[in-house]
């Protein structure tokens, strides 16, 4: 280990008002303390580090003796280099540089301004734990530790981002998560070469399939959900600075699983899950099917409905496909506006806007009532599965275009392309549509409906996969 130069540290951290320096004189020379006032607990370092150094008569340059007999910090270590000293200061540690010793030490004295654990906004539950992750990775690690009190639970830290030096923590349960999966994720994450990392998506883009609108890597804001994924044999990735934790691999069926399914009545949970699955296909396919019947296969519509449809279409100058695309675009605008506006007025604006818009376009003659109903049903159905809303929005338009070209044959082609696309996806080397066609490799028992908890509370991977 090289001797730390206080001049080098000051040069690197110059023009930073929050970097503080403290000099303590003793019989052997000067002790320099370097810390960032915003990141440390000032009261702690004054009482347990500086005060003992001032009162204790230091007559030895043996730093091991000083660490054991003088300082009262819980975590004390050696500084390896000048760059390491700067990194410790930026991480919220106190670095002590001794003019009379060849080594320097750091003391952990972190005192971040942190947000308290609250209810996650994106994953509301009727019953069950309500605590959510925060932006501080040490809090997130502790929240998972509280859920899983197992010595096999491992947390591997990495520092990524050449300029941001963001801490990434890979979390898994040894013996439950497949070795090949852990090695794959560790290698992928370690090879990320970015200047800065500010959110989980910087990591997600390196792990997921890039040529798809489906999320093949999952995220959660709830510690209980992350703990359940770890107990299934999956891997979690915690990124400092964001309350979202990555879970991998992530499968198609995971989009329809909600915490309420496991904390409430099993039968109601199963009905809700089937409703979400039906809603996914309705949101993706209903508009295309409607367009096929209304444009190319009018004879297949019952006569009473056909007459009402023709009456509602009277006076509408636009083709049905333009109607559908236009109304889909309008509802997308309303949804985005509702999300971006403050919550107090966003929901009211969405509801009132949808009512006014629906009535106005029918009154003006831009769209028929039946088209408004179909688009509204598709939009409402997509709200039941928010995890795949982006994919639904894109594939809904693609299937509409197929249907507008060839009618029902085009709809079938679009549907097959849709299924084939999902079947070709992978998540960290595992098929995205698992367990379809992979029943021998996976022991997953929680697909279309939830079985009893005592039958599904195990790893989803086979013994062979875990030993790989």
GUNUFI-277172 format. One record per residue (C-alpha): x, y, z; residue in one letter. Coordinates in pm, whole numbers. Each point is the difference from the previous one (the first is absolute). Layout:
! residues N
<atom X="X" Y="Y" Z="Z" res="a"/>
...
//
This chain:
! residues 468
<atom X="0" Y="0" Z="0" res="x"/>
<atom X="131" Y="341" Z="-99" res="x"/>
<atom X="27" Y="293" Z="238" res="x"/>
<atom X="-298" Y="233" Z="-36" res="x"/>
<atom X="84" Y="356" Z="-105" res="x"/>
<atom X="-230" Y="262" Z="153" res="x"/>
<atom X="89" Y="239" Z="-283" res="x"/>
<atom X="-127" Y="-251" Z="-257" res="x"/>
<atom X="-328" Y="-37" Z="186" res="x"/>
<atom X="-46" Y="377" Z="27" res="x"/>
<atom X="75" Y="45" Z="-370" res="x"/>
<atom X="-255" Y="-265" Z="-99" res="x"/>
<atom X="-271" Y="144" Z="227" res="x"/>
<atom X="69" Y="368" Z="-53" res="x"/>
<atom X="-279" Y="253" Z="-63" res="x"/>
<atom X="-246" Y="-211" Z="204" res="x"/>
<atom X="-141" Y="199" Z="289" res="x"/>
<atom X="-135" Y="-306" Z="182" res="x"/>
<atom X="340" Y="-174" Z="24" res="x"/>
<atom X="139" Y="72" Z="347" res="x"/>
<atom X="355" Y="-39" Z="135" res="x"/>
<atom X="96" Y="-30" Z="365" res="x"/>
<atom X="357" Y="6" Z="133" res="x"/>
<atom X="90" Y="-153" Z="335" res="x"/>
<atom X="346" Y="58" Z="144" res="x"/>
<atom X="169" Y="-268" Z="211" res="x"/>
<atom X="353" Y="-69" Z="125" res="x"/>
<atom X="99" Y="-196" Z="-311" res="x"/>
<atom X="-145" Y="236" Z="-263" res="x"/>
<atom X="-330" Y="95" Z="-163" res="x"/>
<atom X="-314" Y="-207" Z="-59" res="x"/>
<atom X="-217" Y="119" Z="-289" res="x"/>
<atom X="-370" Y="-82" Z="-5" res="x"/>
<atom X="-184" Y="28" Z="-333" res="x"/>
<atom X="-377" Y="-41" Z="-35" res="x"/>
<atom X="-304" Y="136" Z="-181" res="x"/>
<atom X="-225" Y="181" Z="241" res="x"/>
<atom X="-324" Y="-95" Z="-183" res="x"/>
<atom X="75" Y="-373" Z="4" res="x"/>
<atom X="129" Y="-64" Z="352" res="x"/>
<atom X="-143" Y="11" Z="349" res="x"/>
<atom X="187" Y="301" Z="138" res="x"/>
<atom X="-98" Y="-73" Z="358" res="x"/>
<atom X="129" Y="-355" Z="-29" res="x"/>
<atom X="343" Y="91" Z="-136" res="x"/>
<atom X="41" Y="278" Z="256" res="x"/>
<atom X="-85" Y="-222" Z="296" res="x"/>
<atom X="147" Y="-335" Z="-100" res="x"/>
<atom X="293" Y="86" Z="-230" res="x"/>
<atom X="133" Y="354" Z="41" res="x"/>
<atom X="-56" Y="24" Z="375" res="x"/>
<atom X="192" Y="-325" Z="77" res="x"/>
<atom X="284" Y="107" Z="-233" res="x"/>
<atom X="30" Y="335" Z="180" res="x"/>
<atom X="-16" Y="-141" Z="352" res="x"/>
<atom X="217" Y="-305" Z="-56" res="x"/>
<atom X="375" Y="61" Z="12" res="x"/>
<atom X="115" Y="-164" Z="-321" res="x"/>
<atom X="359" Y="-106" Z="46" res="x"/>
<atom X="7" Y="-283" Z="-257" res="x"/>
<atom X="-29" Y="-20" Z="-378" res="x"/>
<atom X="-156" Y="-347" Z="23" res="x"/>
<atom X="-336" Y="52" Z="-168" res="x"/>
<atom X="-127" Y="-340" Z="109" res="x"/>
<atom X="31" Y="114" Z="360" res="x"/>
<atom X="-181" Y="327" Z="-81" res="x"/>
<atom X="-282" Y="-186" Z="-174" res="x"/>
<atom X="-50" Y="-238" Z="292" res="x"/>
<atom X="60" Y="225" Z="302" res="x"/>
<atom X="-81" Y="356" Z="-106" res="x"/>
<atom X="-276" Y="14" Z="-261" res="x"/>
<atom X="-358" Y="-106" Z="71" res="x"/>
<atom X="-138" Y="-37" Z="-353" res="x"/>
<atom X="-165" Y="-332" Z="-86" res="x"/>
<atom X="171" Y="-42" Z="-337" res="x"/>
<atom X="365" Y="103" Z="-42" res="x"/>
<atom X="227" Y="-99" Z="-287" res="x"/>
<atom X="320" Y="85" Z="-183" res="x"/>
<atom X="8" Y="234" Z="-297" res="x"/>
<atom X="179" Y="-167" Z="-289" res="x"/>
<atom X="86" Y="295" Z="-224" res="x"/>
<atom X="-58" Y="368" Z="-65" res="x"/>
<atom X="-292" Y="-83" Z="-230" res="x"/>
<atom X="-141" Y="-230" Z="265" res="x"/>
<atom X="18" Y="284" Z="254" res="x"/>
<atom X="-203" Y="227" Z="-229" res="x"/>
<atom X="-254" Y="-279" Z="-62" res="x"/>
<atom X="-51" Y="-52" Z="374" res="x"/>
<atom X="-54" Y="373" Z="54" res="x"/>
<atom X="-257" Y="13" Z="-280" res="x"/>
<atom X="-173" Y="-309" Z="143" res="x"/>
<atom X="-63" Y="172" Z="333" res="x"/>
<atom X="295" Y="-129" Z="204" res="x"/>
<atom X="250" Y="194" Z="207" res="x"/>
<atom X="359" Y="-40" Z="-120" res="x"/>
<atom X="280" Y="51" Z="253" res="x"/>
<atom X="342" Y="76" Z="-149" res="x"/>
<atom X="299" Y="-25" Z="241" res="x"/>
<atom X="308" Y="204" Z="-85" res="x"/>
<atom X="212" Y="-227" Z="219" res="x"/>
<atom X="-123" Y="-336" Z="-136" res="x"/>
<atom X="30" Y="-173" Z="-335" res="x"/>
<atom X="-368" Y="-100" Z="1" res="x"/>
<atom X="-333" Y="178" Z="26" res="x"/>
<atom X="-336" Y="-127" Z="122" res="x"/>
<atom X="-367" Y="63" Z="-61" res="x"/>
<atom X="-287" Y="-8" Z="248" res="x"/>
<atom X="-358" Y="-59" Z="-101" res="x"/>
<atom X="-204" Y="296" Z="121" res="x"/>
<atom X="-281" Y="23" Z="-254" res="x"/>
<atom X="-287" Y="232" Z="77" res="x"/>
<atom X="-202" Y="29" Z="-321" res="x"/>
<atom X="-321" Y="195" Z="-31" res="x"/>
<atom X="-240" Y="-284" Z="-68" res="x"/>
<atom X="-367" Y="-47" Z="-76" res="x"/>
<atom X="-189" Y="-206" Z="254" res="x"/>
<atom X="-151" Y="-333" Z="-102" res="x"/>
<atom X="-348" Y="68" Z="-139" res="x"/>
<atom X="-279" Y="-157" Z="-202" res="x"/>
<atom X="106" Y="-69" Z="-361" res="x"/>
<atom X="-198" Y="202" Z="-252" res="x"/>
<atom X="18" Y="-242" Z="-293" res="x"/>
<atom X="-102" Y="-322" Z="179" res="x"/>
<atom X="-303" Y="53" Z="222" res="x"/>
<atom X="-143" Y="-296" Z="192" res="x"/>
<atom X="-324" Y="-56" Z="189" res="x"/>
<atom X="164" Y="-235" Z="248" res="x"/>
<atom X="361" Y="-74" Z="84" res="x"/>
<atom X="323" Y="191" Z="70" res="x"/>
<atom X="-11" Y="366" Z="-99" res="x"/>
<atom X="364" Y="101" Z="38" res="x"/>
<atom X="196" Y="89" Z="-312" res="x"/>
<atom X="362" Y="38" Z="-100" res="x"/>
<atom X="175" Y="336" Z="30" res="x"/>
<atom X="274" Y="169" Z="-203" res="x"/>
<atom X="275" Y="-110" Z="242" res="x"/>
<atom X="141" Y="-345" Z="-76" res="x"/>
<atom X="94" Y="-78" Z="363" res="x"/>
<atom X="-365" Y="46" Z="101" res="x"/>
<atom X="-110" Y="-229" Z="-283" res="x"/>
<atom X="247" Y="-269" Z="105" res="x"/>
<atom X="-130" Y="15" Z="356" res="x"/>
<atom X="-362" Y="-26" Z="-117" res="x"/>
<atom X="82" Y="-323" Z="-186" res="x"/>
<atom X="203" Y="-132" Z="295" res="x"/>
<atom X="-302" Y="45" Z="224" res="x"/>
<atom X="-207" Y="-216" Z="-234" res="x"/>
<atom X="257" Y="-277" Z="-51" res="x"/>
<atom X="204" Y="-90" Z="308" res="x"/>
<atom X="217" Y="-254" Z="-178" res="x"/>
<atom X="382" Y="-20" Z="4" res="x"/>
<atom X="-13" Y="-117" Z="-362" res="x"/>
<atom X="-138" Y="342" Z="-104" res="x"/>
<atom X="292" Y="171" Z="-173" res="x"/>
<atom X="57" Y="364" Z="-92" res="x"/>
<atom X="286" Y="64" Z="-245" res="x"/>
<atom X="92" Y="371" Z="-41" res="x"/>
<atom X="134" Y="152" Z="-320" res="x"/>
<atom X="89" Y="358" Z="-91" res="x"/>
<atom X="-103" Y="103" Z="-353" res="x"/>
<atom X="15" Y="324" Z="-194" res="x"/>
<atom X="340" Y="156" Z="-57" res="x"/>
<atom X="-131" Y="344" Z="100" res="x"/>
<atom X="-292" Y="-73" Z="234" res="x"/>
<atom X="158" Y="-295" Z="192" res="x"/>
<atom X="-344" Y="-145" Z="71" res="x"/>
<atom X="-23" Y="-294" Z="237" res="x"/>
<atom X="-179" Y="-307" Z="-144" res="x"/>
<atom X="-88" Y="-298" Z="220" res="x"/>
<atom X="-72" Y="-346" Z="-147" res="x"/>
<atom X="-223" Y="-198" Z="235" res="x"/>
<atom X="-78" Y="-374" Z="-10" res="x"/>
<atom X="-45" Y="-302" Z="225" res="x"/>
<atom X="287" Y="-243" Z="-35" res="x"/>
<atom X="-122" Y="-352" Z="-72" res="x"/>
<atom X="-340" Y="123" Z="-118" res="x"/>
<atom X="94" Y="223" Z="-295" res="x"/>
<atom X="161" Y="-195" Z="-287" res="x"/>
<atom X="376" Y="50" Z="-9" res="x"/>
<atom X="-10" Y="57" Z="-374" res="x"/>
<atom X="-257" Y="277" Z="41" res="x"/>
<atom X="205" Y="177" Z="268" res="x"/>
<atom X="317" Y="-24" Z="-209" res="x"/>
<atom X="-183" Y="130" Z="-308" res="x"/>
<atom X="-137" Y="307" Z="179" res="x"/>
<atom X="327" Y="65" Z="185" res="x"/>
<atom X="193" Y="-8" Z="-329" res="x"/>
<atom X="-252" Y="219" Z="-184" res="x"/>
<atom X="-14" Y="262" Z="274" res="x"/>
<atom X="378" Y="3" Z="55" res="x"/>
<atom X="61" Y="69" Z="-369" res="x"/>
<atom X="-222" Y="310" Z="-12" res="x"/>
<atom X="211" Y="294" Z="-114" res="x"/>
<atom X="-188" Y="324" Z="59" res="x"/>
<atom X="102" Y="344" Z="121" res="x"/>
<atom X="-289" Y="18" Z="245" res="x"/>
<atom X="-287" Y="-212" Z="133" res="x"/>
<atom X="-299" Y="181" Z="150" res="x"/>
<atom X="-279" Y="-257" Z="-15" res="x"/>
<atom X="-71" Y="-371" Z="-38" res="x"/>
<atom X="-71" Y="40" Z="-372" res="x"/>
<atom X="374" Y="50" Z="-64" res="x"/>
<atom X="44" Y="-358" Z="125" res="x"/>
<atom X="-322" Y="-136" Z="-151" res="x"/>
<atom X="100" Y="94" Z="-354" res="x"/>
<atom X="311" Y="-215" Z="27" res="x"/>
<atom X="-196" Y="-304" Z="121" res="x"/>
<atom X="-328" Y="6" Z="-194" res="x"/>
<atom X="-88" Y="-64" Z="-363" res="x"/>
<atom X="38" Y="334" Z="-172" res="x"/>
<atom X="-212" Y="-68" Z="-311" res="x"/>
<atom X="-333" Y="-33" Z="178" res="x"/>
<atom X="-258" Y="210" Z="181" res="x"/>
<atom X="-43" Y="-270" Z="265" res="x"/>
<atom X="196" Y="34" Z="321" res="x"/>
<atom X="214" Y="-312" Z="35" res="x"/>
<atom X="151" Y="137" Z="322" res="x"/>
<atom X="-227" Y="77" Z="294" res="x"/>
<atom X="4" Y="279" Z="257" res="x"/>
<atom X="-179" Y="38" Z="331" res="x"/>
<atom X="-36" Y="264" Z="268" res="x"/>
<atom X="-110" Y="-245" Z="273" res="x"/>
<atom X="245" Y="-192" Z="223" res="x"/>
<atom X="-243" Y="-291" Z="44" res="x"/>
<atom X="-24" Y="-46" Z="-378" res="x"/>
<atom X="379" Y="10" Z="-36" res="x"/>
<atom X="33" Y="-253" Z="285" res="x"/>
<atom X="-249" Y="-235" Z="-165" res="x"/>
<atom X="192" Y="17" Z="-329" res="x"/>
<atom X="325" Y="-81" Z="182" res="x"/>
<atom X="-162" Y="-299" Z="170" res="x"/>
<atom X="-117" Y="-120" Z="-342" res="x"/>
<atom X="363" Y="-12" Z="-108" res="x"/>
<atom X="20" Y="328" Z="-188" res="x"/>
<atom X="264" Y="272" Z="36" res="x"/>
<atom X="-61" Y="358" Z="118" res="x"/>
<atom X="212" Y="304" Z="-86" res="x"/>
<atom X="-6" Y="307" Z="226" res="x"/>
<atom X="114" Y="333" Z="-147" res="x"/>
<atom X="91" Y="282" Z="236" res="x"/>
<atom X="-213" Y="309" Z="-60" res="x"/>
<atom X="-327" Y="-164" Z="-115" res="x"/>
<atom X="-284" Y="-173" Z="189" res="x"/>
<atom X="-47" Y="-260" Z="-273" res="x"/>
<atom X="174" Y="-338" Z="27" res="x"/>
<atom X="65" Y="-220" Z="-304" res="x"/>
<atom X="-108" Y="-366" Z="5" res="x"/>
<atom X="122" Y="-247" Z="-261" res="x"/>
<atom X="-95" Y="-210" Z="-185" res="x"/>
<atom X="-344" Y="146" Z="-70" res="x"/>
<atom X="-265" Y="-207" Z="-177" res="x"/>
<atom X="-323" Y="74" Z="-184" res="x"/>
<atom X="-214" Y="-146" Z="281" res="x"/>
<atom X="162" Y="238" Z="250" res="x"/>
<atom X="-193" Y="286" Z="-161" res="x"/>
<atom X="-325" Y="-138" Z="139" res="x"/>
<atom X="114" Y="-82" Z="353" res="x"/>
<atom X="-87" Y="256" Z="267" res="x"/>
<atom X="81" Y="-6" Z="375" res="x"/>
<atom X="-373" Y="-8" Z="79" res="x"/>
<atom X="-18" Y="-345" Z="-163" res="x"/>
<atom X="202" Y="-144" Z="289" res="x"/>
<atom X="-120" Y="211" Z="292" res="x"/>
<atom X="-373" Y="-36" Z="-62" res="x"/>
<atom X="-257" Y="-266" Z="-77" res="x"/>
<atom X="133" Y="-255" Z="-248" res="x"/>
<atom X="-320" Y="-28" Z="-205" res="x"/>
<atom X="-47" Y="375" Z="-39" res="x"/>
<atom X="369" Y="32" Z="-86" res="x"/>
<atom X="-32" Y="-262" Z="-273" res="x"/>
<atom X="-305" Y="174" Z="-149" res="x"/>
<atom X="190" Y="329" Z="1" res="x"/>
<atom X="301" Y="-158" Z="-168" res="x"/>
<atom X="-210" Y="-159" Z="-275" res="x"/>
<atom X="-170" Y="338" Z="-48" res="x"/>
<atom X="342" Y="162" Z="-48" res="x"/>
<atom X="101" Y="-263" Z="-256" res="x"/>
<atom X="-324" Y="46" Z="-194" res="x"/>
<atom X="46" Y="378" Z="19" res="x"/>
<atom X="349" Y="-28" Z="-149" res="x"/>
<atom X="-125" Y="-182" Z="-309" res="x"/>
<atom X="-308" Y="225" Z="-24" res="x"/>
<atom X="215" Y="313" Z="8" res="x"/>
<atom X="234" Y="-145" Z="-264" res="x"/>
<atom X="-247" Y="-167" Z="-237" res="x"/>
<atom X="-348" Y="152" Z="41" res="x"/>
<atom X="55" Y="299" Z="-230" res="x"/>
<atom X="146" Y="-214" Z="-277" res="x"/>
<atom X="-283" Y="-253" Z="22" res="x"/>
<atom X="-261" Y="277" Z="-8" res="x"/>
<atom X="163" Y="155" Z="-306" res="x"/>
<atom X="6" Y="-336" Z="-182" res="x"/>
<atom X="-372" Y="-61" Z="52" res="x"/>
<atom X="-108" Y="359" Z="-64" res="x"/>
<atom X="203" Y="46" Z="-320" res="x"/>
<atom X="49" Y="-337" Z="-172" res="x"/>
<atom X="-244" Y="-250" Z="155" res="x"/>
<atom X="-317" Y="202" Z="57" res="x"/>
<atom X="-217" Y="-306" Z="-71" res="x"/>
<atom X="133" Y="-176" Z="312" res="x"/>
<atom X="-153" Y="268" Z="224" res="x"/>
<atom X="-355" Y="-80" Z="128" res="x"/>
<atom X="-257" Y="196" Z="-201" res="x"/>
<atom X="-131" Y="202" Z="295" res="x"/>
<atom X="352" Y="113" Z="91" res="x"/>
<atom X="81" Y="63" Z="-366" res="x"/>
<atom X="-295" Y="237" Z="-35" res="x"/>
<atom X="94" Y="190" Z="316" res="x"/>
<atom X="362" Y="18" Z="-111" res="x"/>
<atom X="-98" Y="133" Z="-344" res="x"/>
<atom X="-222" Y="259" Z="164" res="x"/>
<atom X="279" Y="116" Z="232" res="x"/>
<atom X="239" Y="21" Z="-295" res="x"/>
<atom X="-234" Y="222" Z="-201" res="x"/>
<atom X="157" Y="340" Z="-44" res="x"/>
<atom X="353" Y="-110" Z="99" res="x"/>
<atom X="230" Y="89" Z="-293" res="x"/>
<atom X="310" Y="-183" Z="122" res="x"/>
<atom X="81" Y="-368" Z="-63" res="x"/>
<atom X="-27" Y="-225" Z="304" res="x"/>
<atom X="375" Y="-56" Z="20" res="x"/>
<atom X="60" Y="378" Z="20" res="x"/>
<atom X="-271" Y="23" Z="266" res="x"/>
<atom X="169" Y="-267" Z="211" res="x"/>
<atom X="348" Y="146" Z="-30" res="x"/>
<atom X="-124" Y="352" Z="69" res="x"/>
<atom X="-199" Y="-99" Z="310" res="x"/>
<atom X="288" Y="-216" Z="125" res="x"/>
<atom X="229" Y="301" Z="-34" res="x"/>
<atom X="-247" Y="224" Z="188" res="x"/>
<atom X="-30" Y="-245" Z="290" res="x"/>
<atom X="378" Y="-34" Z="14" res="x"/>
<atom X="28" Y="379" Z="29" res="x"/>
<atom X="-250" Y="0" Z="287" res="x"/>
<atom X="184" Y="-275" Z="183" res="x"/>
<atom X="337" Y="172" Z="-34" res="x"/>
<atom X="-147" Y="331" Z="114" res="x"/>
<atom X="-154" Y="-170" Z="303" res="x"/>
<atom X="337" Y="-149" Z="94" res="x"/>
<atom X="206" Y="316" Z="-47" res="x"/>
<atom X="-234" Y="240" Z="176" res="x"/>
<atom X="-4" Y="25" Z="380" res="x"/>
<atom X="-195" Y="-287" Z="151" res="x"/>
<atom X="-266" Y="227" Z="148" res="x"/>
<atom X="-117" Y="115" Z="-343" res="x"/>
<atom X="137" Y="-274" Z="-228" res="x"/>
<atom X="-269" Y="-258" Z="76" res="x"/>
<atom X="-285" Y="250" Z="-24" res="x"/>
<atom X="136" Y="132" Z="-331" res="x"/>
<atom X="22" Y="-353" Z="-143" res="x"/>
<atom X="-358" Y="-88" Z="90" res="x"/>
<atom X="-155" Y="330" Z="-108" res="x"/>
<atom X="218" Y="14" Z="-311" res="x"/>
<atom X="-104" Y="-349" Z="-109" res="x"/>
<atom X="-371" Y="78" Z="46" res="x"/>
<atom X="20" Y="330" Z="-185" res="x"/>
<atom X="219" Y="-142" Z="-275" res="x"/>
<atom X="-220" Y="-303" Z="-56" res="x"/>
<atom X="-316" Y="209" Z="-23" res="x"/>
<atom X="164" Y="266" Z="-216" res="x"/>
<atom X="145" Y="-230" Z="-267" res="x"/>
<atom X="-336" Y="-175" Z="-39" res="x"/>
<atom X="-187" Y="329" Z="-17" res="x"/>
<atom X="236" Y="149" Z="-258" res="x"/>
<atom X="-4" Y="-319" Z="-207" res="x"/>
<atom X="368" Y="-87" Z="21" res="x"/>
<atom X="-71" Y="-347" Z="144" res="x"/>
<atom X="-297" Y="-227" Z="56" res="x"/>
<atom X="-130" Y="-106" Z="340" res="x"/>
<atom X="105" Y="-362" Z="-56" res="x"/>
<atom X="358" Y="105" Z="-71" res="x"/>
<atom X="11" Y="209" Z="316" res="x"/>
<atom X="-130" Y="-297" Z="202" res="x"/>
<atom X="261" Y="-239" Z="-145" res="x"/>
<atom X="290" Y="240" Z="59" res="x"/>
<atom X="-124" Y="77" Z="352" res="x"/>
<atom X="-23" Y="-372" Z="82" res="x"/>
<atom X="353" Y="-55" Z="-130" res="x"/>
<atom X="132" Y="293" Z="203" res="x"/>
<atom X="-171" Y="-111" Z="321" res="x"/>
<atom X="124" Y="-356" Z="-51" res="x"/>
<atom X="357" Y="124" Z="-35" res="x"/>
<atom X="-27" Y="173" Z="339" res="x"/>
<atom X="-43" Y="-341" Z="168" res="x"/>
<atom X="349" Y="-107" Z="-112" res="x"/>
<atom X="215" Y="315" Z="35" res="x"/>
<atom X="324" Y="-199" Z="-18" res="x"/>
<atom X="-56" Y="-71" Z="-371" res="x"/>
<atom X="-178" Y="321" Z="-96" res="x"/>
<atom X="284" Y="108" Z="-229" res="x"/>
<atom X="-1" Y="-331" Z="-190" res="x"/>
<atom X="-381" Y="5" Z="-28" res="x"/>
<atom X="4" Y="353" Z="-146" res="x"/>
<atom X="242" Y="-99" Z="-276" res="x"/>
<atom X="-138" Y="-343" Z="-88" res="x"/>
<atom X="-357" Y="126" Z="0" res="x"/>
<atom X="89" Y="237" Z="-284" res="x"/>
<atom X="197" Y="-271" Z="-187" res="x"/>
<atom X="-293" Y="-242" Z="12" res="x"/>
<atom X="-237" Y="278" Z="-112" res="x"/>
<atom X="219" Y="57" Z="-307" res="x"/>
<atom X="8" Y="-374" Z="-79" res="x"/>
<atom X="-379" Y="-16" Z="33" res="x"/>
<atom X="-49" Y="310" Z="-214" res="x"/>
<atom X="202" Y="-164" Z="-278" res="x"/>
<atom X="-146" Y="-352" Z="-22" res="x"/>
<atom X="-294" Y="-21" Z="238" res="x"/>
<atom X="-26" Y="-314" Z="214" res="x"/>
<atom X="295" Y="-172" Z="-177" res="x"/>
<atom X="208" Y="307" Z="76" res="x"/>
<atom X="-122" Y="-5" Z="361" res="x"/>
<atom X="104" Y="-366" Z="31" res="x"/>
<atom X="341" Y="76" Z="-152" res="x"/>
<atom X="47" Y="291" Z="238" res="x"/>
<atom X="-101" Y="-216" Z="296" res="x"/>
<atom X="245" Y="-275" Z="-102" res="x"/>
<atom X="280" Y="254" Z="-43" res="x"/>
<atom X="-91" Y="136" Z="345" res="x"/>
<atom X="26" Y="-345" Z="164" res="x"/>
<atom X="312" Y="-94" Z="-198" res="x"/>
<atom X="169" Y="321" Z="109" res="x"/>
<atom X="-63" Y="-77" Z="368" res="x"/>
<atom X="107" Y="-363" Z="-48" res="x"/>
<atom X="333" Y="116" Z="-143" res="x"/>
<atom X="88" Y="216" Z="298" res="x"/>
<atom X="233" Y="-100" Z="281" res="x"/>
<atom X="68" Y="134" Z="347" res="x"/>
<atom X="357" Y="-61" Z="119" res="x"/>
<atom X="18" Y="-317" Z="-208" res="x"/>
<atom X="-344" Y="-134" Z="99" res="x"/>
<atom X="-306" Y="-5" Z="-232" res="x"/>
<atom X="-227" Y="299" Z="57" res="x"/>
<atom X="-318" Y="-208" Z="-41" res="x"/>
<atom X="104" Y="-256" Z="263" res="x"/>
<atom X="-143" Y="-240" Z="115" res="x"/>
<atom X="-164" Y="-58" Z="-340" res="x"/>
<atom X="196" Y="-282" Z="-164" res="x"/>
<atom X="254" Y="-13" Z="286" res="x"/>
<atom X="-186" Y="-207" Z="260" res="x"/>
<atom X="295" Y="-236" Z="54" res="x"/>
<atom X="248" Y="278" Z="73" res="x"/>
<atom X="-212" Y="217" Z="229" res="x"/>
<atom X="-202" Y="-82" Z="309" res="x"/>
<atom X="-228" Y="298" Z="-20" res="x"/>
<atom X="-351" Y="-63" Z="137" res="x"/>
<atom X="-137" Y="352" Z="-4" res="x"/>
<atom X="-105" Y="82" Z="-355" res="x"/>
<atom X="-369" Y="41" Z="-93" res="x"/>
<atom X="-124" Y="-48" Z="353" res="x"/>
<atom X="159" Y="-2" Z="344" res="x"/>
<atom X="15" Y="-330" Z="183" res="x"/>
<atom X="26" Y="-30" Z="377" res="x"/>
<atom X="295" Y="190" Z="144" res="x"/>
<atom X="154" Y="-318" Z="145" res="x"/>
<atom X="24" Y="-141" Z="-354" res="x"/>
<atom X="157" Y="301" Z="-172" res="x"/>
<atom X="241" Y="118" Z="270" res="x"/>
<atom X="318" Y="-137" Z="-158" res="x"/>
<atom X="260" Y="73" Z="-265" res="x"/>
<atom X="-134" Y="12" Z="-354" res="x"/>
<atom X="320" Y="-151" Z="-138" res="x"/>
<atom X="77" Y="-370" Z="-12" res="x"/>
<atom X="285" Y="-151" Z="198" res="x"/>
<atom X="206" Y="-38" Z="-317" res="x"/>
<atom X="-32" Y="372" Z="-76" res="x"/>
<atom X="106" Y="97" Z="353" res="x"/>
<atom X="314" Y="-215" Z="-22" res="x"/>
<atom X="111" Y="136" Z="-337" res="x"/>
//
